[in-house]
């Protein structure tokens, strides 16, 4: 992308030191991390009714008890995650909690479940938002896929601009939805009490298969499983604690409490009105739309309701945009995903993770033709699997820590573990043949991918390690400063030593340069340097905007101007070559980027610059 165009679309780059100023207040955090959970009010009651309707209109009377049961479960899960927030104040995602307390494999299973759920969250939220639009404007129904893809594009753009800006942008629609939903619930209940609210004519339910009555309990369990989509997103706040202003854990805990109260009130209110009005789900109009028409008639407030519902459903995807890139970055730093996913972009966000999420969600929407009901069966399996593993990890955490009140804390998380574990079994069993099998299959595939990537990185680290080598005196040192030689390095390993040795043979004027992107890596290089390369000066270049190429270009251009009679600087690039083609995807390819940049930049006084590539081939 052209630099000027990038600045226009995404804004000027932010320095690493500005990260603390990009934190979110509780009000903005509620919009960023709670939109997924709050937006489920728009489709969770409908999913309950749809599941019950299979057994006939008489089954719809069970919707209220089911909604109450789901609300109780919500409270249990919220209390459990409140514990997690304060137990892991640096970020208590299911992956971290399960990995540290239950072991590597449970942690990877939790990570796989969460990543799949985040992608599904975007797809379900966007398609449900399109459903709200097409309910108000039926003529747009054939264009639901293009509308959904456009919405993903806009949300991706907003998130690439930065966390704080996306929080500001999304606050108004989130609080607008809360206001109109509370108005709808209060207005509807008031009209019910005064007798001014008429029930809706019920649509003809599908015929009841012979002998189906014996499966009433199964039907209720299936409806309960469908309605638990209301809990998706509850864990998002515990995953995103580092994004809050200080004190992070306290602010995250208060935001979780506020979200839980709002979600419980709106979910129960919408379910109560739907049951009281006799609303029947249909392909043409959503349940919330039908309630809105009954309470607000067809006036301005109804259009406000539909607009706010569509916006909150679109923006519900933002919860995944906040957490998917962050979890991907953690997995990348642990070497379970490609390293590129741990890189922060110009706007202090994990840009590669944001783009990957957008592409995966877009693919799902295209494959499932933008139909929410086809995507819902895939939903919630991963959520409750991660819930259960997280709570099990917290029980182990409290048992190991044994701090004040640890028994009560462990008991709370134990209740959460048992409750979410039972719901997980119910969801998996009731939705397995309706699409949940896809998620059940994908989770082990994801874990296998994680393991394979980790094995590759361990292999590369072993092949490049200096642990089995001894520093040696290199022969063939140049006798004069014929060239100015710069060797850019990102680490000190077996792949960089041959390049440094070659540079010694062509000039006495050799300088190694490292751009300080990762302070821990830079500190390690400085620690090892006197032992391995004491005769070559090491220059550390600051990079406040996390760019490798920018500081290097400025340094090389200054080196060109030093003693210009000796011509432009010679750049010697160390580069390790992977054994398999797909391994290339797991590495940053910084050497190739540097080559592309300098090939098209002439040296001092228009003289072509010399670039020398010194490859180091990996064996496997």
N, C-alpha and C positions, 0 to 999 in steps of 0.2 A: 504494500500500500504506500502511495506517495506520502512523504513526511508531512507536507502541508495539509493534505486531506485527512491524514490520521489525527493531526492536532485539531482540525476543525470538528471532526466527528467525536473524538474521545477526550479532547482537552489536553492541556499541557501536562508533561510528565510530572509526577510527584516524587520528591526525594524520600529516601528511606527514613530519614529523620522525621518526616511528616506523618508517619504511620499513626502515632498517638493521637493526632488531630483528626484522623479519619474514623475514630471510634464512634459508636452510636449511643445516643441517649436512650432512656427506657421507652420514650414515646416513639422514636424512630425504630428502635429494635422491635417493638411490638408489630410495626408494619412490615419489617423485613422478615422476621422469624416466625410470625404467627399467622401470616396470610394463608398459608396452606391449611392449618388446622381450622381457622375461622371460616374459610371458604367452603369447608366440607358440609356446612349447614345447607348449602345450595343443592347438594346431591345425596348426602347420606340418608335423610328421611325418605327420599324417593327410592333409593335402593332397597330399603326395608319394605316399602309398599309393593315394589315390583316382585320381590321374592315371595311375599305373602299372597299376592294376587293369583299365583299359580294354583293355589288351593281354593280359589273362589272368593267372592266379596266378603263372605262371613269371616274369613281369616284376617281381614284388615283390622279387626278389633284388638289383635295382639300387638299392634304397632306401638301403643303407648307403654305397655310393660317392657317391651324390647328396648324402647328408647330410654326408659328409666334404668334398665340393666346396663346399657352402654354408658350412661352418664356416671353410674357408680364405678364402672371400670375406668372411665376417664379420670375420676378423682383418685383412684388407687394408683394409676400410672403417673399422674401428675405429682402426687406426694413422693413416689419412688424417685422420679427424676429431680425433684427438689433436693432429695438426699444426694443424688449423683452430682448436682451442681456444686454443692458444698464439699463433697468428698473429693471432687476433681475440679478445683477452681480454675485450672489452666485449660480446661476443655475436657468434658467427660463423655465424649462420643462412645457409642457401643463398641467400636473397634478398640479404642484405647483401654476401656474398662475390661473388656473380655480378654484382650491380648495380655495385659499385665497380671490379671488375676486367674484366668482360666487356661492360658497357654496360647501358643501360636495359632493352632488350627481353629479353635473357637473364635479367636480374634479375626482371622481371615474370613470365616463364615459370616460373622457379623458385618464385616466390611463389604463383602459381596452382596449381602442382603440389603444393606443401606444404599449402595451405589445403584442397584437395580431399582430400589424404591424411589430414589431421587429422580431417575429418568422417567419412571411411571408417573410420579407426581406432576412433572411438567406436562406430560402427554394428557393425563386425565384432567388436570386443571384447565388446560387450554381448550380441550374439546368440550368440557362442560361449559366454559365461558362462551364458546361458539354456540352451544345449545341454548344459552340464555338469549343470545342475539337472534337466533333463528326462531325462537318462540315468539318474540315480539315482531319479527319481520320474516315470515315464512318464505318469502321469495328468495332469501339468501341461502336456504337449505342446500341447494346443489353446490354452493361455493364454500362449504364449511372447511374443506382441507386447505385451500389457498388462504382463507381468513386465519386459520390456526397457524399456518407457517409464517404469515405476516406478523402475527402476535409474538411468536417465538423470536423472530428477527428483532423486533422492537425491544423486547425484554433483554435480549442478549446485548444489544447496543447500550441500554441503560446500565447494565451491570459492568460492562467493559469500561464505563466512565468512572467507576469507583463505588465503594460500599456506601459512603456518606451521601453521595449524590443520588444513588438508587433509593436510599432510605427516605430522602426528602421527596423524591418523585412519587414514591408509593404510599406515603403517609395519608395524603388526602383521599384517595380511593378506599383505603382500608378503613379509615375512620368514617368515611361516608357510608360504607356498607354497614358498619356497626350501627350507625345512627338510624338508617332506613329500616334495618331489620328489627331493631328495638321498637321503632315506631309502628311497624307492621304487627308485631306481637302484642304490644300494648293496645293498639287500635282494634285488632281482631278480638282479643279477649274482652275488651270493653263492649264491643258490638254483640258478642255472644251473651254477655251478662244482661244487656239491655234488650236482647231479642231482635236486634235489627240486622243480624247477619244470617243470610239464608244459606242453606246447604246447597252443594252443587249437584246437578244431575249426574248420577254415576254412569260411567261407561260400562258396556257389557263385558263382563270378565270372560276369560277363556273357559271352555268347557272343562269340567273336572274329570280326569281319567277314572275309570272304574277301579274301586278299591284303594283310591289314593288317600282316603281319610285316615288310614292306619299310619300314614307317614306325617301326621300333623307335627309331631315333635321334631322330626327331621327338617320340616319346612320352617319351623320357628328358629331352629338352630341356623339354618341357611340365611334367614332374614337377619338374625343377629350378626352373623359373619359379614353380611353385606353392609350392615349399618356401622360396623366397627371402622369403616373408612373414615368416620368422624374423628378417629384418634390419630390419623396420619399427620405427621408434622409436630406432634407433641414433644418429640425428642430433639427438635431442631435447636431449641434454646440452649440445651446442655451441650450441644456440639459446637455452638458458636460463641461461647463465653469470651474468648479473646477479642471479639469484635465490640464488646461493651466498654463504656467508659468506666473508670475506676470509681468505687470498688467493683470489679467485674462480677464476682460471684453474687454479691448482694443485689446488684441491679438485675442480673439474670434471674435470680430467684423471684424477685418482685414481679418481673415481667411474666414469668411462668404462671404465677398466681393470678394475675390479671387476665391472661389468656384463658386459663381454665374456667374462671368464673364466666367470662363472656361467652365462651364456647358452650358451656353447660346451659346457660340461660337461653341462648339462641337455638340450640339444637332441640331442647325440650319444648320450647315455645313453638317452633315450626312443626314439630311432630304432633303436638297437641292440636294446633289449628288444622293440620291436614286431616287428623282423625275426626275432629269435630265437624268439619265441613264435608266429610265424605269424599275427599279428593281421591281420584283414581288416576294412576300414572298413565301417560299416553306417549306415543312417539312424537306427536305434534307439539306438545306443550309440557314444560317442566312442572313439577309440583309447586315450587315456589312461585312460578308465574300464575298458576291457578289460584293459589292463596292470595296473591297480590290483586288479581282481578276481582276476587270476592270482597276483599277488605277495602281496597282503594278504588274499586270500580275500574274504569278504563281511563282515568284521569292522569294528571301530571305526576302524582306520587307513584303510580304504577310504572310509568316510564323511568322515573328516577330509580325505582327498585330494580328494574331489569338492567338498567345501565350500570348501577352499582354492583349488581350480581355478576354481570359480565366482566367488569373491571377487576373485582376481587378474585374471580376465578382465574383470569389471566395473570394477575399479580401473585396468586398463590404459588405459581411456578417459581417466584423469586426466592421462596424458602430453599428450594433445591439449588438455585443459583448461588445462594449464600453458603450452603453446606457441601454440595458435591465437589466443588473445586478445592475446598479446604480439606476434606477427607482424602481426596485424590493426592493432594500435596503431601499429606502425612504419610500415605502409603508409598508415594514416590521417594520421600526421604528415607523410608525404611527399606527401599529398594524392591517393593512389590509391584510398582507401576513405573512406566518410563520416567526418567529424570526430568524431562521437559515439563511435566505436570507440577513440579515444585517451584518453577520459576515464576516470580512475580513480574507482572507487566509494568508499563509506564505509570499506570494509575493505582499501583499498590494492590492489585487484585491478581488472582491466579488465572490469567487470560486463557491459557491453553485448556484448563479445566472447564472454563465457561464455554468455550467454543466446542469442546468435545461433548458436553452435555446438550448443547443446542442441536448438534448434528444427530445424536442418538435419539433424542425426543422427536425430532422432525421425521426420522426414519420410522419410528413407531406410529406416528400419526398417519403417515402415508400408507403403511402396511395395513392398519386397521381402519382405514377410510374415515378417520376422524370421528368414529362412533364411541361415545363415552361408555355405553353399556358393554361393548366388546372388550374394553380395556379394564373395566372395574374388576373382573374376576382375577386378573393378574395382580391386582393391588392388594395390599395389606398383609400378604404372606411374609414378605421381606420385613415389613414394619414390625410385626409381632415376633418374628424370629429374633430380630435385633433387640426388641424390648426384653425378651426372655433372657437372652445371653447377657445383656447389660445388667439386668437385675441380679442374675446369678453371680456375675462378677462383683457386684457391690456387696452381696452377702459375704463372699470370700474376702473382700476388702476389709469389711468391718471386723470379721472374725480374726483376720491377721493383725489389724491395727489395735484392736481392743482399747480404744480411747474411751473417754467418759460417755456413758450412754450408748455404748456400742451394741448392747443387746437389743435395745429398742430400735436402733437404726437397722440392724440386721433383720429384725422381725418385720419392719415395714417393707424392706426390699424383698424379703421372703414372700410376703403376701403378694407383692407385685409380680414376682417371678412365677408363682403358682397360677395367679389369675391370667397373666399374659400367655403362659404355657398352655393352659387349657384352651384359651381362645385360639391360639396358633393351631392346635389339633383340630378344633372345630372348623376353622377357616380352610385349612388344607384339605380336610375330608369333604367338606360341603362344596368346595369350589374346584376340586381337583380336576374333574372331567369337563369343567367349564372354562379351563384355561390356566388354572393355578399350577398344573403340571409343568407348564413352560418355565415358571419361576423356580420350581423345585429342581428342574433340570439345569437351569442356568447357573444356580448358585454353586454347585460343584465345578462347573466349567470355569467360572470366574476364579474359584479357589485354585484350580489347576493352573490357570494363567498366572495368577500371583506367584505361585510356587515356581513356575518355569522362569519367570522374569527374575525372581530372587536368585535362583540357581545360576542364571547367566551372569548377574552382577557379582556373585561370589566367585565365579570362575574367572571373570575379568580381573577382579581385585587380587586373586591368587596369582595370576600370571604376571601382573604388573607390580606385585609386592617387592619391596626391597629387603624383606626380612631374611631371605636366604643368601643375600649378597653382602660382600664386604667392600667398603670404599677402596678404590685403587687409583694409582697414579696413571693418568692417561698419557700415552705417548703420542708423538706427532704434533706437538704444540707449534702454532705458527710463530715466526720470528719477528714479524712486523705488523703494524696496524694498516694493512692495505685497504681493508673494508671496515665500515661501521656495521656491526652485526647485532641484531636484536633477536632474542629467542623468547617468544610469548609462551608461557606455560600456565596450566590451570592446576597442576599438581606435580609432585615429584615422585616419579615411579620409573619402572624399567622402560617405559615408552618415551620418556623425556630425556633420559641419560644419553642415548645415541645422538640425539639432535644437539645436545650441549657439547658432546665430544666432537662432532663434526664442525660445529661453530668454532671450536678451539683451533682446528686445523687450518682454517682459512683466514684467521685474523687474531691479533692479540686484543683488539678492541671489541670485546663481546660483553653484552649485557643481557641478563635474563629479566623478564618483565612478567609480573603477575597482577591481574586486575582483581581488586578486593571485592568480589561478589559475595563470597561466603567467608566471614571472618575466621571461623574455626579452621577451614582448609588453609587459609593464608597463614594463620599462626603455626600450623603444622609444617608448612613449607619453610617458614623462617626458622623453625626449630631444627629441621633436618639439614638446612642449607650448609652450615659450616662444616658438617661432617662429610658431605658428598661433593660440594661444588664451591669450596671456599675461595678459589682463585677467580671466580666469576661474580661480578657485582649483581646483587638482586635488588630490583626496583619494584616497589609496591605502589600501584596506581589506585587512587581513591575513585570510587564509582557511586556517587550519591543516587543515581537513577538506575542502578543495577544493569548498566550496559557494559558489555565486554568490549565491543568494537569502538565505541566513541572515545573513551580515554586512551585506547591503544593508538587510534589514528592521530590524536593530538600529540602523543608522545613521539611517534615515528616522524611526524612532520617537523617537530622540534629537533629531532636527531638529524634529519636531513640538512637542516640549516647549520648544524655544528660542523665546522670544517668542510664547507661545500665543495672544495676542490677534490675531495675524495669520493664525490658522487653521492647518490642517494643511499639510504640505509638498506642493507641486505637483511631480509627477514627469513629466518630459519624456523620452519614450523614442524614441531613434533606431532605425529598423528598415528594413533594405533588403528589398525585395520581389522575389523571383525571377521570371524570365520564364516558366518552365514549372513545372507543378504538381509534377513529380517532383524538381525541384531542392530543394524543401523538405526532402526526406529527407536531403539532404547537409549540412544546417546544424543547429546546436544549437537554434535558435529560442528563444534566451534572452529576448528581448524579450517574446515571447508568454507565457513562463513567469512573468516578472515581473508582467505584466498580470494573469494569473490569480491570482497570490498577493495582490496589493494590492487587486484588486476586492473580495475577500472580507474585507479587513481595514480596519476603520474607523479614521479618523484620531484625533488627540487630542481628548478630550472628546466622542467619539461623532460628530464631524463627518465626513461623507463626504469621502474624499480625492479629489483631481483627478488623473487620468492623461491625458496628451496624447501621442498617437502621431504621430511625424513620419516618414512613409514616404519612402524613396528607391527608385525603381523601376529595376531593372536592365533593360538593353535586350535581352539574349539570354542 
